[in-house]
Amino acid sequence: MSKVRLAKLRKQPNSTWALLQKRLISIPEPFETLFPAPVWNLIHSKSNALSTNAGYVSTSLITTTAFLAGTGSILRIGPQEMPLNIYSIFVGPPTTGKSQAIKECAITPTAAVARENDASGCVIQKCTSSGLVKTVAEKEKGFLLSAEIYDILYKLLKSDEENATGDVQVLCQMFSGEEASYRYATERVREIRSNTPFCILGATQAPFAARLVTILDQGHGLLDRFLITFPKCLRPTPQETEQAVEALTQSPLSSFDDIFLEIARLHASHASYTLSSEAHRILNTLNEEFIADVNEAITEGRIPPKTKKINIILWVAASLHSLIT
């Protein structure tokens, strides 16, 4: 880890982070454009009822859908099979409803699905290096959830740096769905099969997000695997919250649990997603642009770009398809 960079970040006053947050939330949000109007209206009403915002809720819904759909499906691109393993973090100030969004859109629905299937939970909220691998290997899936993800990831990465515990390798391999085996001093060999469903959904504040980017950006590619968003984190007024609660009492879908239970039922048997011809065309264009950038960098003696953007786009698209349809 870059101790000098981290030390500089820790010295920044709160006013610095407030100004950074102001700049970041001024960027136009993509969330409304991702959903049909009826779905977006439900998300907007639900976020108001929770006294949070649609950006937090949207990120949580997309990641939870990816996990639940991914437990019984894969994405097939030609001969390649891919999991739907999204690592997402949303960033916002304290008291803006981060915990509410994760609880309502991830923790509670996954618990409801586990109860219906009479299965033990696969949600991980705190873990050590060996505990993470043990849980995923035994359950054959895992969903790391935290309203303050910085603490968890920092401890894992610090342990990896100081004790060579292999946490970076574990997270990188599970993102890509690679088969792997791990041995710890007091544990038997733990096997993680290929395309094991594993997602991360977390939240943090701007100063911790900056530190997290620093410790993730160590050349091992882990940073490229995270989808980090800065939603417009303005809270609704009490009147807007009351109106949303009243509206949801008259809606057939007052809770997200029913939606996720249905998603889990539809993916109870193994299924695969493939791309439409239009999606293939877009994918080819993205690949061509990336390959051109890599080739140009190599021929000019520059460091080639590294990105998992295409993987993230594909998995978010599959998640949205499962959620919307």
C-alpha positions as CSV (number, residue, x, y, z in Angstrom):
1,M,0.0,0.0,0.0
2,S,1.1,3.5,-0.6
3,K,1.6,4.8,3.0
4,V,2.6,8.3,1.8
5,R,-0.5,8.7,-0.3
6,L,-2.8,7.3,2.4
7,A,-1.2,9.7,4.9
8,K,-1.9,12.7,2.6
9,L,-5.5,11.6,2.2
10,R,-6.0,11.3,6.0
11,K,-4.8,14.9,6.5
12,Q,-7.4,16.4,4.1
13,P,-10.1,18.4,6.0
14,N,-13.8,17.6,5.8
15,S,-14.3,20.6,3.6
16,T,-12.2,18.9,0.8
17,W,-14.5,15.9,0.8
18,A,-17.6,18.0,0.9
19,L,-16.5,19.9,-2.2
20,L,-15.5,16.6,-3.9
21,Q,-18.9,15.2,-3.2
22,K,-20.6,18.3,-4.6
23,R,-18.6,17.9,-7.9
24,L,-19.3,14.2,-8.2
25,I,-23.0,14.4,-7.7
26,S,-23.2,17.1,-10.4
27,I,-22.4,14.4,-13.0
28,P,-25.6,13.3,-14.7
29,E,-26.9,10.0,-13.3
30,P,-27.5,7.0,-15.6
31,F,-29.9,5.1,-13.4
32,E,-33.2,6.5,-14.7
33,T,-32.2,5.7,-18.3
34,L,-31.5,2.0,-17.4
35,F,-35.1,1.2,-16.3
36,P,-38.5,1.3,-18.0
37,A,-40.7,4.1,-16.5
38,P,-42.9,1.8,-14.3
39,V,-39.8,0.2,-12.8
40,W,-38.1,3.5,-12.2
41,N,-41.3,4.9,-10.6
42,L,-41.3,2.0,-8.2
43,I,-37.6,2.5,-7.4
44,H,-38.1,6.3,-6.9
45,S,-41.1,5.7,-4.6
46,K,-39.3,3.0,-2.6
47,S,-36.2,5.2,-2.1
48,N,-38.4,8.1,-0.9
49,A,-40.2,5.7,1.5
50,L,-36.9,4.6,2.9
51,S,-35.7,8.2,3.2
52,T,-32.7,7.4,0.9
53,N,-32.1,8.0,-2.8
54,A,-32.7,6.2,-6.1
55,G,-29.0,5.8,-6.8
56,Y,-28.3,3.8,-3.7
57,V,-31.4,1.7,-4.3
58,S,-30.6,1.1,-8.0
59,T,-27.0,0.0,-7.3
60,S,-28.2,-2.4,-4.6
61,L,-31.0,-3.8,-6.8
62,I,-28.6,-4.5,-9.7
63,T,-26.0,-6.2,-7.6
64,T,-28.5,-8.3,-5.6
65,T,-30.2,-9.4,-8.9
66,A,-26.8,-10.4,-10.3
67,F,-26.1,-12.6,-7.3
68,L,-29.5,-14.3,-7.1
69,A,-29.8,-14.8,-10.9
70,G,-26.1,-15.9,-11.0
71,T,-26.8,-18.7,-8.5
72,G,-28.6,-20.5,-11.2
73,S,-27.4,-19.1,-14.5
74,I,-24.3,-18.1,-16.5
75,L,-23.7,-15.7,-19.4
76,R,-22.5,-17.5,-22.5
77,I,-20.4,-15.6,-25.1
78,G,-19.5,-18.0,-27.8
79,P,-17.6,-20.9,-26.1
80,Q,-16.9,-18.8,-23.0
81,E,-19.0,-19.1,-19.9
82,M,-19.0,-16.2,-17.5
83,P,-20.5,-15.7,-14.0
84,L,-22.5,-12.6,-13.0
85,N,-20.2,-11.5,-10.3
86,I,-20.5,-7.8,-9.7
87,Y,-18.4,-5.9,-7.2
88,S,-20.1,-2.6,-6.5
89,I,-19.6,0.3,-4.1
90,F,-21.7,3.4,-3.8
91,V,-20.4,6.5,-2.1
92,G,-22.2,9.2,0.0
93,P,-22.1,11.3,3.1
94,P,-23.3,10.0,6.5
95,T,-27.1,10.0,7.3
96,T,-28.1,9.7,3.6
97,G,-29.6,6.3,3.8
98,K,-26.9,3.9,2.7
99,S,-27.7,1.3,5.4
100,Q,-31.4,1.4,4.6
101,A,-30.8,0.7,0.9
102,I,-28.5,-2.3,1.5
103,K,-30.9,-3.7,4.2
104,E,-34.0,-3.4,2.1
105,C,-32.5,-4.3,-1.3
106,A,-30.0,-6.9,-0.4
107,I,-29.9,-8.3,3.2
108,T,-33.7,-8.8,3.7
109,P,-34.4,-10.2,0.2
110,T,-31.5,-12.7,0.3
111,A,-32.7,-13.8,3.8
112,A,-36.2,-14.3,2.4
113,V,-34.9,-16.4,-0.5
114,A,-32.8,-18.5,1.9
115,R,-35.9,-19.1,4.1
116,E,-38.0,-20.2,1.1
117,N,-35.3,-22.6,-0.1
118,D,-34.7,-23.9,3.5
119,A,-31.0,-23.0,3.0
120,S,-28.5,-21.5,5.3
121,G,-27.6,-17.9,4.5
122,C,-24.7,-17.1,2.2
123,V,-24.4,-13.4,3.2
124,I,-21.0,-12.4,4.5
125,Q,-20.9,-9.2,6.6
126,K,-17.6,-9.6,8.4
127,C,-14.8,-12.0,7.6
128,T,-11.2,-12.9,7.9
129,S,-9.1,-14.1,5.0
130,S,-9.6,-17.8,5.6
131,G,-13.2,-17.2,6.7
132,L,-14.1,-15.7,3.3
133,V,-12.7,-18.6,1.3
134,K,-14.2,-21.2,3.8
135,T,-17.7,-19.7,3.5
136,V,-17.6,-19.5,-0.3
137,A,-16.1,-23.0,-0.7
138,E,-18.7,-24.6,1.6
139,K,-21.7,-22.7,0.4
140,E,-20.6,-22.7,-3.2
141,K,-21.6,-19.0,-3.3
142,G,-21.2,-15.8,-1.3
143,F,-22.5,-12.3,-1.1
144,L,-20.3,-9.8,0.8
145,L,-22.5,-7.0,2.1
146,S,-21.5,-4.0,4.2
147,A,-22.8,-0.5,4.8
148,E,-19.1,0.4,5.5
149,I,-17.1,-1.7,3.0
150,Y,-13.9,0.2,3.6
151,D,-13.2,-1.5,6.9
152,I,-13.6,-5.0,5.5
153,L,-11.6,-4.5,2.3
154,Y,-8.9,-2.6,4.1
155,K,-8.3,-5.4,6.6
156,L,-8.2,-8.0,3.9
157,L,-5.8,-6.1,1.7
158,K,-3.6,-5.1,4.7
159,S,-3.5,-8.8,5.8
160,D,-2.5,-9.7,2.2
161,E,0.3,-7.2,2.1
162,E,1.7,-8.0,5.5
163,N,1.1,-11.8,5.7
164,A,0.8,-12.8,2.0
165,T,-2.6,-14.3,2.7
166,G,-3.6,-14.2,-0.9
167,D,-6.8,-12.1,-0.5
168,V,-6.2,-10.0,-3.6
169,Q,-5.8,-13.2,-5.7
170,V,-8.9,-14.7,-4.1
171,L,-11.0,-11.6,-5.0
172,C,-9.6,-11.4,-8.5
173,Q,-10.2,-15.1,-9.2
174,M,-13.7,-15.1,-7.9
175,F,-14.6,-12.1,-9.9
176,S,-13.6,-13.9,-13.1
177,G,-15.1,-17.2,-12.0
178,E,-11.8,-19.1,-12.0
179,E,-11.5,-22.4,-10.3
180,A,-9.0,-22.3,-7.4
181,S,-7.9,-24.1,-4.3
182,Y,-6.5,-22.6,-1.1
183,R,-4.7,-24.1,1.9
184,Y,-4.4,-22.3,5.3
185,A,-2.3,-23.4,8.2
186,T,-5.1,-24.8,10.3
187,E,-7.5,-25.6,7.6
188,R,-7.9,-28.4,5.0
189,V,-7.7,-27.4,1.3
190,R,-10.6,-25.3,0.2
191,E,-11.8,-25.7,-3.3
192,I,-13.8,-23.0,-5.2
193,R,-15.3,-24.3,-8.3
194,S,-15.4,-22.4,-11.6
195,N,-18.1,-19.7,-12.0
196,T,-19.0,-19.7,-8.3
197,P,-21.5,-16.9,-7.7
198,F,-19.9,-14.2,-5.6
199,C,-20.8,-10.6,-5.4
200,I,-19.8,-7.6,-3.3
201,L,-22.2,-4.8,-2.4
202,G,-20.9,-2.1,-0.1
203,A,-21.2,1.6,0.7
204,T,-18.7,4.1,2.1
205,Q,-18.0,7.8,2.5
206,A,-15.9,10.0,0.1
207,P,-12.8,10.1,2.3
208,F,-12.8,6.4,2.7
209,A,-13.6,5.8,-1.0
210,A,-10.4,7.8,-1.8
211,R,-8.4,5.7,0.5
212,L,-10.0,2.5,-0.9
213,V,-9.1,3.5,-4.4
214,T,-5.5,4.0,-3.3
215,I,-5.1,0.6,-1.6
216,L,-6.9,-1.1,-4.5
217,D,-4.7,0.5,-7.1
218,Q,-1.5,-1.5,-6.6
219,G,-1.1,-2.9,-10.1
220,H,-2.8,-6.2,-9.4
221,G,-6.0,-5.2,-11.3
222,L,-8.4,-5.5,-8.3
223,L,-9.5,-1.8,-8.7
224,D,-10.6,-2.5,-12.3
225,R,-13.1,-5.0,-11.0
226,F,-15.1,-2.6,-8.9
227,L,-18.0,-0.5,-10.1
228,I,-17.8,2.6,-7.9
229,T,-20.7,5.0,-8.1
230,F,-21.4,8.5,-6.6
231,P,-25.2,8.8,-6.8
232,K,-27.0,12.1,-6.3
233,C,-27.4,11.4,-2.6
234,L,-30.0,14.0,-1.6
235,R,-32.6,12.8,0.9
236,P,-36.3,13.3,0.4
237,T,-38.2,15.7,2.6
238,P,-40.5,14.2,5.4
239,Q,-43.5,15.1,3.3
240,E,-42.1,13.2,0.2
241,T,-41.4,10.2,2.5
242,E,-44.9,10.2,3.9
243,Q,-46.4,10.4,0.4
244,A,-44.2,7.6,-0.9
245,V,-45.2,5.3,2.1
246,E,-48.9,6.0,1.4
247,A,-48.5,5.3,-2.3
248,L,-46.7,2.0,-1.7
249,T,-49.5,0.8,0.6
250,Q,-51.8,0.9,-2.4
251,S,-49.2,-0.8,-4.7
252,P,-49.2,-4.5,-5.4
253,L,-45.4,-4.4,-4.9
254,S,-44.7,-2.7,-1.6
255,S,-41.6,-4.8,-0.9
256,F,-38.7,-5.9,-3.0
257,D,-38.8,-9.3,-1.4
258,D,-41.5,-10.6,-3.8
259,I,-39.4,-9.5,-6.8
260,F,-36.3,-11.3,-5.6
261,L,-38.2,-14.4,-4.6
262,E,-39.5,-14.6,-8.1
263,I,-36.1,-14.0,-9.6
264,A,-34.7,-16.9,-7.4
265,R,-37.6,-19.2,-8.5
266,L,-37.0,-18.4,-12.2
267,H,-33.3,-19.3,-11.8
268,A,-33.8,-22.4,-9.6
269,S,-32.6,-24.6,-12.5
270,H,-29.5,-24.0,-14.5
271,A,-29.9,-21.5,-17.3
272,S,-27.7,-19.5,-19.6
273,Y,-28.0,-16.0,-21.1
274,T,-26.7,-15.1,-24.5
275,L,-26.4,-11.9,-26.4
276,S,-28.8,-10.6,-29.1
277,S,-27.3,-9.7,-32.5
278,E,-27.5,-6.0,-31.6
279,A,-25.7,-6.7,-28.3
280,H,-23.1,-8.7,-30.1
281,R,-22.5,-5.7,-32.4
282,I,-22.0,-3.3,-29.5
283,L,-19.7,-5.8,-27.7
284,N,-17.6,-6.2,-30.8
285,T,-17.3,-2.4,-31.1
286,L,-16.2,-2.1,-27.5
287,N,-13.6,-4.9,-27.9
288,E,-12.2,-3.3,-31.1
289,E,-11.7,0.0,-29.4
290,F,-10.0,-1.6,-26.4
291,I,-7.8,-3.9,-28.5
292,A,-6.8,-0.9,-30.6
293,D,-5.8,1.0,-27.5
294,V,-3.7,-1.9,-26.2
295,N,-2.0,-2.4,-29.6
296,E,-1.2,1.3,-29.9
297,A,0.3,1.4,-26.4
298,I,2.5,-1.6,-27.0
299,T,3.8,-0.3,-30.3
300,E,4.6,3.1,-28.7
301,G,6.3,1.7,-25.7
302,R,3.6,2.7,-23.2
303,I,1.9,0.7,-20.5
304,P,-1.2,-1.0,-22.1
305,P,-4.5,-0.1,-20.5
306,K,-6.1,-2.5,-18.1
307,T,-9.9,-2.7,-17.7
308,K,-12.7,-5.0,-16.8
309,K,-15.2,-2.5,-18.2
310,I,-16.6,-4.9,-20.8
311,N,-17.1,-7.7,-18.2
312,I,-18.9,-5.2,-15.9
313,I,-21.1,-3.9,-18.8
314,L,-22.1,-7.5,-19.7
315,W,-23.0,-8.5,-16.2
316,V,-24.9,-5.3,-15.4
317,A,-26.9,-5.9,-18.7
318,A,-27.7,-9.5,-17.7
319,S,-28.8,-8.3,-14.2
320,L,-31.0,-5.6,-15.7
321,H,-32.6,-8.1,-18.0
322,S,-33.4,-10.4,-15.1
323,L,-34.8,-7.6,-13.0
324,I,-36.9,-5.9,-15.7
325,T,-38.3,-8.9,-17.4
